[in-house]
Amino acid sequence: MARIVVVGSVAQDDVVALRQPLSAGRHLDATGRKLRLGGGGANTAIPLSHAGHEVVLVAPVGADAVAEWLLARLQAATVDVSAVARVPGGSTRSLVLVDPGGERTIVNLERCREAGPPLRLSLIEADAVYVRSRDLDLAGLLAEVAERSLVVAHVPPLDQGSRPAHVLVGSESDLPPEFLDDPWSAGRAIAGEGLRLVVVTRGPRGAEAFGASERVAVPAAAVAVVDSTAAGDVFAAGLVHALVLGRPTRAALETATAWGAATVACPGVPSRETIEGLL
């Protein structure tokens, strides 16, 4: 398997399962509440570790008890936390409201950020790097990393030159019409000449990939939705997994959509047994 670096956030999610759909001005009942490991970085790193890869997480945590809670759970999932930075203040915490149909609403309670780009990324040898961050100060660092490793980056951000990468991946719901009209050209402006593929996820309608001379679409498996939290992150994990194994575009999309479908069918990130069953 591969050595993969994931750049992103790690959060303590306070998950509340609602008995009724979320609606302004109403009193709602909950069927349950629990704390769960979350954040885009953790949600991507853990399934990649479940798949047998050596995964290094580059993320910040605060100087509080929540940080210890986060690190213990990452280590239990065999994620390498040696590149997780301690910064002053509190760790990232979110309130996650999950309605009876599995749709989630996320309320950020506290955000933990580094003062600048994670320069330690340039010192980590890796087969692939996945970036799940909207920070705009990563371009120079990613351009350097892309010279020696496969770089897969989430969009937004959409600023020109902001994400030097070989593959861009984003959700249709997060992307403006002008991007969706011509994903390849829009992606080239963001990622530069090294771009090989732009992947757009379409929720229950599957995903589509756009290259210089190819366009591939795959459907999503029909599953009962339990919790849509982390589906996009685990889709990205499946995509990175398939790409580092050298799978062609269609097979990579099929793997990614299978991982994403498995996520919405369970609360949180799929178990190691679930991911192993999809390999």
N, C-alpha and C positions, 0 to 999 in steps of 0.2 A: 504494500500500500504506500501512500504518499505522505510527505510532510506538508501540512497545510497551515497557513497562518490566517486567522480571522481577525479583522479589525472592526470593532464595533462596541456596542454598549452591553453592560450586564446590569440587570435590575432585579429588585425584589418586587414582585407583583402581588398585590393584595387582590385576589380574584373573588368576585361576588357573583354567584349564579342567581339570576333574576327569575321570578315566577311569571312576570308579565313583560311585554316588550317595553323598552325604554321610551318614555314619553314625558315631555316637559310639563311641569305643573302637577304631576300625579304623585300619590303615595304608592310606592312599590314594595312588594314582598321579595325576600330572598330565600332561596332553598338551601343555600350553603355558602361558606366563605372559607378561604384558605390562602396561605402564603405559598408562592410558587416562584422558582427561578425564571427570569425572563430577560428581555433585552435582545435586540437584533443580533449582537455578537454571540451571546450565549445560545440563542435559539438555533444558530447556524453551526456553531462549534460542536454542540453535543451530538446531533445526529451524524456528523462526520466522524466523530470519535466512535460512535456506535458502529459505524461501517468499517472500523479497523484502521483508520488513518491516525497518524500522529498529529495532533492538533494543538497549535499554540495560539492562545487568545491574547490580543493586544487591546487593552481596554483600561479605563480608569475606575477605581473604586475610592470611596471616601475614607476618612479617618474615624470610623464609627463601628459599632457592633454589627451593623448590617453588612459591612464589608467582610467581616469574618464569616457571617452566614453565607454570603455569596461565594466566597472562595472555597469554603468547605464543600458546597454542592457541586461546584465546577470540578474540584479534585475528585469527588466521588464518581463523577462521570468520565474520569481519566482525561480531562482537559489540562494541558500544561499552562499553569498560571504564572510562570516565571516572568512573563512580559506584561503582567497586569501592574499598573502603576498606582501607588497610593498618593492621593492628593488631599489637600485640606478640605474640610467641610464634610457634608453628608454624601452617602452613596445614592445612586439613582433608585427612586421608588415610584411605583405607578399603581393606580387603582384601575382594575380591569373589570368592567361590567359585561357579563355574558348573558344575552337574552335567551328565551326559550328556543329560538331558532338557531342558536349557535353564533349569532353575530356579536362581535365584541366592540365595546367603546373603551378607549384608553384615556385616562386622565393622568397626566404627568404631575406627580406630587413634588418631586425633587430631581434635579438633573445634575449629574456629576460630569465635569469636563476638565480636560487638561488645558494648560495655559497655551500650548502650541502643538504642532504636529508631533506624533509619536516617532521621534527620530530613531529610536531603538529598532524600528521595523527594518531599517537598512542593514542591521547587523545580523538578522535572522535568516539563515539559509532555508529555503522552502521550494517545493515543487510548484506550489500555487499559493496565491494570496487572494482572499475575498474581502472586499471592503464594503461595510454596511454603515456608512456615515454620511452626513450632509455637510460636514465641515469643508470649507473652501480652501484650506491651507495645505491640502495633501498633494497637489498636482506635482510639485517638484519631486517629492519623495516617491510617488507612484511611478513617475517616469523613470527614475533610477531603478526601482524594483522590477519594472517591466522588461528591463534589459536582460534579466536572468531567470525570471519566474513568470508563469502564467498569472495574469492579473484579471480577476473578475470583479466588477464594481457595480454596486446598486445605483440606480438613478431614480429620482433626483439626488444630487443637484444637476442642473441642466446648463450651467454656465459654460461658455466656450473654453475648451482646453482644461476643464476642471477635473477630468477623470481619465488620465492616460491609462488605457486598459486594452486588453485583447477582447474582452466580452463585457457588454453592458446588459443588465437585467433590471426590469422595473415592472410595476403593476400598471395596467391600463388605467385604473382609477386614479393614479398619481400623476399621469402624464397628460400634457395639454394636447389639444387637437393638432397643432402644427407639428408636434413630434410624431403623433400617431399617423399622420398623413404620409410621412416618409421616414420611418425609423432609421433606416440605414444612413441617409444623409444627415439627419439630426444627430445620430450617434457619432458619426465621423467628426462633427464639429466639437463634440464633447470629449471624445476619446483620442482623436488624432489618427494618424495613418496606420498605426499598429492594430487598429480595430479589426476583428475577424467576424464578430457576430453581435447582433442586438436581439435580446430575448424579451418579449412582452408577455406577461401573464394576464389571463383573462378570466380568472376565477373559475366558476363551474363550466366555462366554455373552453378550458384548456390553455394552451400557450402557443405562441408563434415565434419563429426565429427568422431574422432577416440578415442576409450576408450580401457581399458584393454581387454574387451571381446565383443566389439561392434564396428560396422562401419556403419554410417548412412549418406546417401547423399540425398539432396533435390535440385530440380531445382529452378532457379530464374524465376520470372514472366517476360514475354516479355513486355517491355514498351519502349516508345519513349524516347531516352536519350536527356535530356535538359542540365544537368550539373552534371558531375560525382563527383564533389567536395563533400566531407563529407560522401560519400556512405558507406565507411568502418566503419567510426565512428558511424553512425546511425545504421548500422548492429549490431555493438557491443552493442549499447544501447538496441536494440530489444532483443538480446541474454540475456543480464543481466536482463532485464524486465521479460522475460519468466522464467529464472532460479530462480529468487527470488519468483516467484509465484508457483514454484515447478513443472513446466511442464516437461515432459520427453524429451529426446534428440531430437527426430524427431519434436515434436511440437515446441520446442525452436528454432530449425533451421528454421522451417517454419515461425515463427514469425520474426526472424532476417532477413531472405531474403525478406519478405514482407516490412519491414521497409527500407531495403536497396534499394529495387526497387522503393519505393515511393520517395526516396531521389534523385535518378538520373532522375526522371520524373519532378523535379521542381528545381528552382535555390536555392541552399543552403539547409539548414535544413528544413524538412517539418513543416508545420504549426501545431498548437495545434489541429485544426479541423481534419487535415489529420491523425495525430497520434491517436486521439480519435476514428476515424473511423476504425482503425486497431486493436483496443483492443478487 
